[in-house]
Amino acid sequence: MSKHRVSRRQFLSYTLTGVGGFMAAGMLMPMVRFAVDPVLKASEGGDYVATKQKVDDLTEEPKRVDFTIKQVDAWYESEETQTAWVYKDDKGEIVALSPVCKHLGCAVAWNTDKSNPNHFFCPCHYGLYTKDGANVPGTPPLAGLDVYEHTTKDGILYLGAVKPHKGA
């Protein structure tokens, strides 16, 4: 037996400290996991979403293409419908433009303003964009429409992340 004896007061102090430490760890672990878990998850960046648009059906006239993405907000998963204006340019390359106006975020539409034909028009503040998505000087937007990354697979158009317009 050891010559050093633990008093009742020391024993109670060690016991309460140990129990308190376990309780604190039990409360802190979920908080630490909540903060660290999203960092450890694999990134889904760079994924492309399939549209219902066949590449062979695209022309030089911009066409509205709706597509659905899966959105995760904490534990709630939902589907969100987004839109792109897609056409083939003079070289036959696909151009996919975001419909979000760079002025205040309204939705632009192709060829809806009779006084400015063949332009993207924002009805909120009369913003204008050319067919390639560049902003028309003298109108409210200060930057061109964002451009979707895109690829094709089996004749179907796939859209990816949004990038700023090159002319901006």
C-alpha positions as CSV (number, residue, x, y, z in Angstrom):
1,M,0.0,0.0,0.0
2,S,1.1,3.5,-0.7
3,K,2.3,5.8,2.1
4,H,0.5,8.7,0.4
5,R,-3.2,8.7,1.4
6,V,-5.9,10.6,-0.5
7,S,-8.3,12.5,1.7
8,R,-12.0,12.5,1.3
9,R,-11.9,16.0,0.1
10,Q,-9.3,15.3,-2.6
11,F,-11.2,12.2,-3.7
12,L,-14.4,14.2,-4.1
13,S,-12.5,16.9,-6.0
14,Y,-10.9,14.4,-8.4
15,T,-14.2,12.7,-9.0
16,L,-16.2,15.9,-9.7
17,T,-13.4,17.2,-12.0
18,G,-13.5,13.9,-14.0
19,V,-17.3,13.8,-14.2
20,G,-17.4,17.5,-15.2
21,G,-14.8,16.9,-17.9
22,F,-16.8,14.0,-19.4
23,M,-19.9,16.1,-19.4
24,A,-18.1,19.1,-21.0
25,A,-16.7,16.8,-23.7
26,G,-20.1,15.3,-24.3
27,M,-21.5,18.8,-24.9
28,L,-18.6,20.1,-27.0
29,M,-18.2,17.1,-29.4
30,P,-21.4,17.8,-31.4
31,M,-20.4,21.4,-31.8
32,V,-16.9,20.6,-32.9
33,R,-18.3,18.0,-35.4
34,F,-20.8,20.5,-36.7
35,A,-18.0,23.0,-37.4
36,V,-15.5,20.5,-38.9
37,D,-17.7,18.1,-40.8
38,P,-18.5,20.4,-43.8
39,V,-14.7,21.0,-44.3
40,L,-14.0,17.3,-44.5
41,K,-16.8,16.5,-47.0
42,A,-15.7,16.1,-50.7
43,S,-16.4,19.1,-52.8
44,E,-18.9,18.8,-55.6
45,G,-17.6,21.8,-57.5
46,G,-17.1,21.5,-61.2
47,D,-20.1,19.1,-61.7
48,Y,-22.2,19.5,-64.7
49,V,-26.0,19.3,-64.8
50,A,-27.8,17.7,-67.7
51,T,-30.4,19.7,-69.5
52,K,-33.1,18.4,-71.8
53,Q,-31.6,20.4,-74.7
54,K,-30.2,18.5,-77.7
55,V,-27.1,20.2,-79.1
56,D,-28.3,19.5,-82.7
57,D,-31.4,21.5,-82.1
58,L,-29.5,24.7,-81.2
59,T,-29.5,27.6,-83.7
60,E,-28.1,31.1,-83.8
61,E,-31.2,32.4,-82.1
62,P,-30.9,32.3,-78.3
63,K,-33.2,29.8,-76.7
64,R,-34.3,29.6,-73.1
65,V,-33.2,26.3,-71.5
66,D,-34.5,25.4,-68.0
67,F,-32.6,22.8,-65.9
68,T,-32.9,21.5,-62.4
69,I,-30.2,21.4,-59.8
70,K,-30.2,19.6,-56.4
71,Q,-29.7,22.0,-53.6
72,V,-28.7,21.0,-50.0
73,D,-29.3,23.4,-47.2
74,A,-28.1,21.8,-44.0
75,W,-30.2,18.6,-43.8
76,Y,-32.9,19.8,-46.2
77,E,-32.5,18.8,-49.9
78,S,-34.6,20.4,-52.6
79,E,-34.6,20.9,-56.4
80,E,-34.2,24.3,-57.9
81,T,-35.1,25.2,-61.5
82,Q,-32.6,27.5,-63.2
83,T,-32.5,29.0,-66.6
84,A,-29.9,29.7,-69.3
85,W,-30.0,31.4,-72.7
86,V,-28.2,29.1,-75.1
87,Y,-27.3,29.5,-78.8
88,K,-24.6,28.7,-81.3
89,D,-22.4,31.6,-82.4
90,D,-21.1,32.4,-85.9
91,K,-18.3,29.8,-85.4
92,G,-20.8,27.1,-84.4
93,E,-19.6,27.1,-80.7
94,I,-22.2,26.9,-78.0
95,V,-22.8,30.0,-75.8
96,A,-24.7,29.7,-72.6
97,L,-25.6,32.9,-70.8
98,S,-27.1,33.5,-67.3
99,P,-30.4,35.4,-67.4
100,V,-29.5,37.4,-64.2
101,C,-29.0,41.1,-64.9
102,K,-25.8,42.5,-63.4
103,H,-27.5,45.7,-62.3
104,L,-30.0,44.5,-59.7
105,G,-30.5,40.8,-60.4
106,C,-33.7,40.9,-62.4
107,A,-34.3,38.3,-65.2
108,V,-33.4,39.3,-68.7
109,A,-35.2,38.0,-71.8
110,W,-34.2,37.8,-75.5
111,N,-35.7,40.1,-78.0
112,T,-38.6,41.4,-75.9
113,D,-38.0,45.1,-76.3
114,K,-39.5,46.2,-79.6
115,S,-37.4,49.4,-79.7
116,N,-34.1,47.3,-79.3
117,P,-34.5,44.1,-81.4
118,N,-32.0,41.3,-81.1
119,H,-30.9,42.3,-77.6
120,F,-31.3,40.9,-74.1
121,F,-33.6,43.2,-72.2
122,C,-34.1,43.8,-68.5
123,P,-37.5,45.3,-67.9
124,C,-36.7,46.5,-64.3
125,H,-34.5,49.4,-65.3
126,Y,-34.3,49.1,-69.1
127,G,-30.9,47.3,-69.1
128,L,-29.7,46.1,-72.5
129,Y,-27.1,43.4,-73.4
130,T,-25.9,42.4,-76.9
131,K,-26.4,38.9,-78.1
132,D,-23.0,37.8,-76.8
133,G,-24.0,39.0,-73.3
134,A,-21.9,42.3,-73.3
135,N,-23.6,45.2,-71.7
136,V,-24.7,48.1,-73.9
137,P,-23.0,51.4,-72.9
138,G,-25.4,54.0,-71.5
139,T,-27.7,51.4,-69.9
140,P,-27.8,50.6,-66.1
141,P,-25.7,47.3,-66.1
142,L,-22.0,47.9,-65.7
143,A,-21.0,44.3,-66.5
144,G,-21.9,41.7,-69.1
145,L,-24.1,38.6,-68.4
146,D,-22.3,35.7,-66.7
147,V,-21.5,32.7,-68.8
148,Y,-22.1,29.1,-67.9
149,E,-19.4,26.5,-68.4
150,H,-20.8,23.8,-70.6
151,T,-20.0,20.5,-72.2
152,T,-21.8,18.0,-74.3
153,K,-22.3,14.3,-73.8
154,D,-24.3,11.9,-76.1
155,G,-25.7,14.9,-77.9
156,I,-27.1,16.5,-74.7
157,L,-26.0,19.9,-73.3
158,Y,-24.6,19.9,-69.8
159,L,-24.2,23.2,-67.9
160,G,-21.7,23.8,-65.1
161,A,-20.6,26.8,-62.9
162,V,-21.2,30.4,-63.8
163,K,-18.2,32.5,-64.8
164,P,-18.0,36.3,-65.3
165,H,-18.3,37.6,-68.8
166,K,-14.9,38.0,-70.5
167,G,-15.6,41.5,-71.6
168,A,-16.2,42.8,-68.1
